[in-house]
Amino acid sequence: MTLRVPKAELTAELRENMIKQLGAVPEPVEVLWNNPELAEANQEFSAKVGAWGAADASLKTFAHMAVAAQVGCSWCLDVNYFHALNQNLDLAKASQVPRWQQSEVFTPLERDVLGYAEAMTNTPPTVTDELSKRLLDRLGPAALVELTVFIGFANMATRCNTAHGITSQGYSDACEIPLAARPERSGVASTA
């Protein structure tokens, strides 16, 4: 797939900051920079989302990866697997997120979070009262609200990246365990 929107020229300072943080300039930033006001607002909101602390970081990373696998955003899977490495998360677990339903490495809570992420990503959403109650009982209201908004943000990011034709930039190449491919399912985009 090729980019559907051209990359815009970033300021030298922003380019240097991105390279310092991630080792390369993320294509989503370059594409969004066609509208600098929007790009800056997105970066500010992304930073705020990343700073929230009511829900466990590993649960949020796994949830974002589940959304990315379902939508078919290889860029989000790539960068979130890289984030899992930098957050010292269990890479064997992170590598299995695209095939979490077939994997036996996840705890019941992690499975519920992954299921919640997929249920929120379905169109229309398929979140059930039972699943919400289990998560509310285990996480509490503040963490569940945070997780829900985080998954909503992940949906926005994955869908925008996919619509713009943005694909993996190889961030996950630094990880020692390869990222598993999502099993083929009828009506769901594959990330393989």
Secondary structure, 3 states (H helix, E strand, C coil): CCCCCCCCCCCHHHHHHHHHHHCCCCHHHHHHCCCHHHHHHHHHHHHHHHHCCCCCHHHHHHHHHHHHHHHCCHHHHHHHHHHHHHCCCCHHHHHCHHHCCCCCCCCHHHHHHHHHHHHHHCCCCCCCHHHHHHHHHHHCHHHHHHHHHHHHHHHHHHHHHHHHCCCCCCHHHHCCCCCCCCCCECCECCCC
